[in-house]
Amino acid sequence: MKSTHREEGGAREPQAGRLIVVGASAGGVEAVTRLLAHLPGDLPAAIAVVVHHPVEHLSRLASVLARAGRLPASDARDGEVLRPGHVLVAASAHHLVIVDGRARLLDSARVNMVRPAIDPLFQSAALDFGPRLVAVVLSGTSNDGSAGLVAVRHAGGVAVVQDPAYAAYAEMPWHALDEAGADYVVPLRDMPTLLDTLVRQG
C-alpha cells in the first residue's frame, strides 16, 4: 500500500515509493534537460536533481526543467514530501538530502568543494530508499557523485552512468565508473527508456 501525504487544504497525494537521483556538473544543464524532455508524464517515481553551480549565482535550473518536458519541476523546499512524477532541484547554496521520504536543505560546509554537491544527495537517498533507488551520473568535470554511487550500490540501488564517449564532459562519468562501477552505462538518448523501465519493475 502506498503511503500518502496531506497537502494544505486537506487533499492527499501519494508519497513516492521509488526515487531517481541525478547528478551532473559541466554540461549538466543540457544533459538533464534532454533527459527530462523524454521521460513520460506518468513516471511512477520522484526525481531529485543536483547540478553544480556557483554558490553566489541564483540557479534557474528548475524553471528550465519545468519547460523541458511533461514532468513538473521546482526548487526543493525544506521538508517537502517526494511525490511520483515531480522533479525537485537542489536550491542555490544548499545541499539537498533525503530523509524519511522528504527533501531537506542543508546550509552546511561544501562537499567536494561545491554546494550543492551530488554525494550528499546520493548517500542520503541510498539510506532512505535502498533498492527502490536509481542513481544517475551525467556529464561533469569532477569526481563528485562517485562516493555516493558506491553507497547506492551497497544499499541495493541501481547505478546508471552516462557513457563517457557521449558526454560533453567525460571526467565525472569516468570517475564514477572507476570508483563505483555501474549497472548500466548508456548514452543519454537511451536513458529515458531505461529509467522508465527500471522504476516500473517489481
C-alpha positions in Angstrom: 0.0 0.0 0.0 1.3 3.4 -0.9 1.7 6.0 1.8 0.0 9.3 1.4 0.7 12.8 2.4 -1.8 15.5 3.3 -1.2 18.8 1.5 -2.6 22.2 2.6 -6.4 22.2 2.0 -6.8 18.6 3.0 -6.0 16.8 -0.3 -3.9 13.7 0.0 -1.2 12.8 -2.5 0.8 9.6 -2.8 4.3 9.7 -1.4 6.9 8.4 -3.9 7.8 4.7 -3.4 10.7 5.0 -5.9 13.2 7.7 -6.4 15.6 8.7 -9.2 18.5 10.9 -8.2 20.5 12.7 -10.9 23.9 14.4 -10.5 25.8 16.5 -13.1 28.3 19.3 -13.4 29.8 20.9 -16.5 27.4 20.2 -19.4 24.8 19.0 -17.0 22.1 21.6 -17.6 21.8 20.4 -21.2 22.1 16.8 -20.3 19.4 16.9 -17.6 17.1 18.9 -19.8 17.4 16.4 -22.6 16.8 13.5 -20.2 13.7 15.0 -18.7 12.3 16.0 -22.1 11.8 12.4 -22.9 10.5 11.0 -19.7 6.8 10.1 -19.6 4.3 12.2 -17.7 3.1 9.2 -15.7 6.6 8.3 -14.3 6.0 6.4 -11.1 9.0 7.8 -9.3 10.1 11.1 -7.8 13.2 12.8 -9.2 15.8 14.8 -7.3 18.5 16.7 -9.2 21.8 18.3 -8.3 23.8 20.2 -10.9 26.8 22.1 -9.8 26.6 25.9 -10.0 28.4 28.8 -8.3 27.1 29.5 -4.7 26.9 33.2 -5.5 24.6 32.7 -8.5 20.9 32.0 -8.3 20.1 28.8 -10.1 17.3 28.9 -12.7 17.5 25.2 -13.4 14.1 24.4 -12.0 12.3 26.8 -14.4 14.4 25.4 -17.3 13.4 21.8 -16.4 9.8 22.7 -15.9 9.6 23.7 -19.5 11.6 20.8 -20.8 9.1 18.0 -20.7 5.9 16.6 -19.2 7.0 16.5 -15.5 6.6 19.5 -13.2 9.9 20.7 -11.7 10.6 23.1 -8.8 13.3 24.1 -6.4 13.2 21.8 -3.4 11.7 23.2 -0.2 12.9 22.0 3.1 10.6 19.3 4.4 8.8 18.8 1.1 7.4 15.3 0.5 8.8 13.4 -2.5 5.9 12.7 -4.9 5.8 10.5 -8.0 6.3 12.4 -11.3 7.7 15.5 -9.6 11.2 16.8 -10.1 12.9 18.6 -7.2 16.1 20.6 -7.9 18.7 21.5 -5.3 18.3 25.1 -4.3 21.2 27.6 -4.6 23.8 27.3 -1.9 22.2 24.4 -0.1 22.9 20.6 -0.2 19.8 18.6 -1.0 19.4 15.4 1.0 16.6 12.9 1.5 15.3 12.0 5.0 12.2 9.9 5.6 10.8 10.5 2.1 11.3 14.2 2.3 13.7 16.8 0.9 15.9 18.5 3.4 18.1 21.5 2.6 21.4 21.9 4.4 23.4 25.1 4.7 26.5 23.1 5.7 30.1 23.0 4.6 30.9 22.4 0.9 31.5 18.8 -0.1 34.0 18.1 -2.9 34.5 21.9 -2.9 30.9 22.6 -4.0 27.4 23.3 -2.6 25.1 21.8 -3.6 27.0 18.5 -4.0 26.0 15.2 -5.5 27.4 12.9 -2.9 25.2 14.1 0.0 22.1 13.5 -2.2 23.1 10.1 -3.3 24.3 8.9 0.1 21.2 10.1 1.9 18.9 8.7 -0.8 20.7 5.3 -0.5 19.9 5.2 3.2 16.3 6.2 2.7 15.3 4.3 -0.4 17.8 1.4 -0.7 16.8 -0.9 -3.6 14.0 1.4 -4.6 16.6 4.0 -5.8 18.1 4.6 -9.2 21.1 7.0 -9.3 22.3 8.7 -12.5 25.7 10.3 -13.1 25.8 12.6 -16.1 28.4 15.0 -17.7 30.8 16.7 -15.4 34.4 17.6 -14.6 34.9 16.3 -11.0 34.6 13.1 -9.0 31.6 14.3 -7.1 28.9 11.6 -7.1 31.4 8.7 -7.1 31.3 8.0 -3.4 27.6 8.5 -3.5 27.3 5.9 -6.2 29.2 3.4 -4.1 26.7 3.9 -1.3 23.8 3.5 -3.7 25.2 0.1 -5.0 25.9 -1.1 -1.4 22.3 -0.3 -0.5 21.0 -2.4 -3.4 20.1 0.6 -5.6 20.7 0.8 -9.3 23.7 2.8 -10.7 23.3 4.4 -14.2 26.2 6.3 -15.7 26.2 8.2 -19.0 28.5 6.6 -21.5 31.7 8.9 -21.2 32.1 8.6 -25.0 28.9 10.5 -25.5 29.2 13.0 -22.5 30.0 16.6 -23.1 32.5 16.3 -20.2 33.6 12.8 -19.6 35.6 13.2 -16.3 32.6 12.7 -13.9 31.3 9.6 -15.7 34.8 8.1 -15.9 35.4 8.7 -12.1 32.1 7.1 -11.3 32.9 4.0 -13.3 36.4 3.8 -11.9 35.4 4.2 -8.2 31.9 2.7 -8.1 31.2 0.8 -11.3 27.7 0.8 -12.7 24.8 -1.4 -13.5 24.2 0.4 -16.8 26.4 2.6 -19.0 24.3 4.2 -21.7 24.3 7.2 -24.0 21.8 9.9 -23.0 19.5 9.0 -25.8 18.8 5.6 -24.3 18.5 6.8 -20.7 14.8 7.9 -20.6 13.5 4.5 -21.7 15.9 2.7 -19.3 14.9 4.8 -16.3 11.2 4.4 -17.0 11.6 0.6 -17.3 13.7 0.4 -14.1 11.2 2.3 -11.9 8.3 0.2 -13.2 9.9 -3.1 -12.3 8.7 -5.0 -9.2 
